Each structure stands twice: as C-alpha cells, then as structure tokens.
Amino acid sequence: MLDYIIRLLIMVPLVGGMAFGALWLWKKYQPGLIGGFGAQGDRALKIVEALPMGTFGKLAIVEFDGQRLLIAVTRGRIEKLAEGKAVPVSLAGGVGTGVAGGIGRVR
C-alpha cells in the first residue's frame, strides 16, 4: 500500500509537468493559437483573425504594412478575397469585435 502511494506521489506531478511543458512548447512555437492573437508581438505580418470553413479551408484576416487582407486558405491554394486599411485596436473595440471594419474593396 505504501509503495502504491509513493508511486502515485511521484507520477502525478511528473505527468502534470509533462502536460504543462507540452502546452508551453506549443504556445512558444505556435504564436497566436494559445493566448490570443496578441502573442505575435512586433512581427511585420500578423494574423488578426482566422475562421475555419469546412474540413480543409479557412478564412483569415492578415495585417501587413498597414493593410488588412482577407484571404481564403485551402489545401492547395491561397487566394486574396479583399483588402483594406488596418483598424487601430482602440477603434475596433478590441480583438474579435469590428475586425473586418477595415476590409474594403472586393476582388
């Protein structure tokens, strides 16, 4: 019985630490997926928002050089759907609200 408790006291923190480490590594090497889209820092290219569309496709708003691009991403293709000016966070009301406010011309 004592042997079982000792093993349990060793294995539970070990498994918890491994899970924490895996999540930490995922956050470090996949910025923008965990912790919101603000985790991208001072990059020249930022993914503002992404929306899955079916099994293999997604719509994404990408910000680059003061412009926002609405792109469609599928398994074999990336296509620009629209472009517009970037909206400052203070005017957009934060991430997730008013994100598409700067998207203008449809191509």
C-alpha positions, -999 to +999 in steps of 0.1 A: +000+000+000+028+024+009+046+015-023+015+025-043+012+059-026+048+066-032+045+058-069+014+079-071+031+109-055+059+106-080+039+100-112+011+126-107+035+156-107+055+141-134+026+137-158+013+172-148+047+187-155+048+169-189+014+183-198+024+218-187+057+216-207+038+204-238+014+233-236+043+258-230+062+245-261+030+247-282+025+283-271+061+292-278+063+276-313+027+283-324+021+320-317-014+333-320-031+299-313-029+300-275-032+332-255-050+351-282-037+368-313-017+394-293+011+368-288+025+377-322+045+407-309+062+430-333+060+409-364+057+425-398+029+400-407+001+393-382-029+370-383-057+392-369-084+365-370-089+331-386-122+312-391-123+275-401-145+269-431-151+231-435-125+204-432-096+219-451-104+256-456-103+287-436-108+325-439-081+347-424-076+384-419-039+391-422-023+425-414+007+436-433+023+471-439-008+490-426-033+470-446-056+441-439-061+413-463-090+388-463-076+355-476-091+321-483-068+292-474-075+257-487-054+226-490-038+235-524-045+273-527-043+307-510-064+334-525-069+371-517-105+380-514-105+416-502-081+443-489-085+474-467-068+496-442-058+484-408-081+495-380-064+505-347-074+484-317-089+514-299-113+520-328-121+483-334-131+477-298-105+450-292-098+417-309-129+399-321-152+429-325-152+451-356-122+432-370-135+434-406-142+471-403-111+480-424-118+455-452-130+474-483-126+465-519-137+431-530-117+415-558 
